[in-house]
Structures are given as C-alpha cells and as structure tokens.
C-alpha cells in the first residue's frame, strides 16, 4: 500500500519518528539503531514503510533504506517473530552484523540481542542463512582505507569490538587465509574467534 513517505522530519524519539507531508504528520515506528539515519530535525527525509494492519488498528513501520525494510520482512518469516520482535531485533544489532552472524551460524551473538533466546536464534539461522539480501554499507569512499575486508571489520566493530583491533586481527587472518569463494566467511569466523578469546 505504501512504499515510502517523503517529508520533513518533525520529531525523533528512541523508537519512532514523525514526518510531516504537506500538513499530515505521520508517526512511524523505527529501529532504535536507525533513528539518526533519518537526518536532523527540520530536514527532508525519506522513510521506507510497511503497514501492519491488525484487529484493533494499524501501525506504520519505517526504515532508512529499502534493503533494511527487506531484512525486516525476512525476519517476519521466522516462526515466533512478529513485527514488534523483528523491530527489536534490528534495534539490538546492526543489519550487517546480523547478516554476518546468520551466515556464520553464530548463535552466541544472536542470543545477545534482547528477546532472542536459543530456540529463536536457531530458527533464525535455519530460516534465513543464505537467503538475505545484503544491506548496503557506507559509501565506498568512506571505507577506502579499511582495505578489501572492510565489511568484516565493520561487522566486528558493530558487535562491540575495538575497530583498530578488529582491523589488525582481520589483516592477520586475511594474510594466511586460503583464497577462494569462502575466504570472507572463514576470515570472519577466525577473526571473531581471535577477538573473543583475546588472541
């Protein structure tokens, strides 16, 4: 029904924003991690939306990109995850880190997300591994100095590890990793292990 809403950002809360479109102000539920991505108050913004129509009313969910909305919709396919829980998941972990955890079958990281227990984490991996559309990272120009493994470094940093330490460990693992299609996944796994154990 709605693909996106473009207007002036009038209010920003911990888990919602308000956007004015020619006198109509929309209240949109958003992941708390994404609130800042809609820009400063008073600026024009675009929110990619999804309408949840339930028995007692309607609620508009919004995301700063179509890809993040797509990730939200993929989460809805997991048994036991509804709209509110999917929003909480995206509030608790960055899209790139979520994708990395799912692809690496990292149940421990998934369980650090509020509301995600062992069973839900396992269901997420079974339902979504290998099926996610990659959410774009920052523009390439801003990541030029991070090297060819910038996505891995960013994912580790968003998991809470020190960025410089992550860059060092990733560089070490990349230097000894066997080349091939699975190199990125293996480097991520080994770097995560090294950082988690203080190696």
PyMOL commands that set and color helices and strands:
alter all, ss='L'
color gray80, all
select helices_A, chain A and resi 32-38+66-75+83-92+95-103+107-110+118-128+140-146+150-158+163-176+183-197
alter helices_A, ss='H'
color red, helices_A
select strands_A, chain A and resi 4-12+16-21+24-29+44-54+57-63
alter strands_A, ss='S'
color yellow, strands_A
deselect
rebuild
show_as cartoon
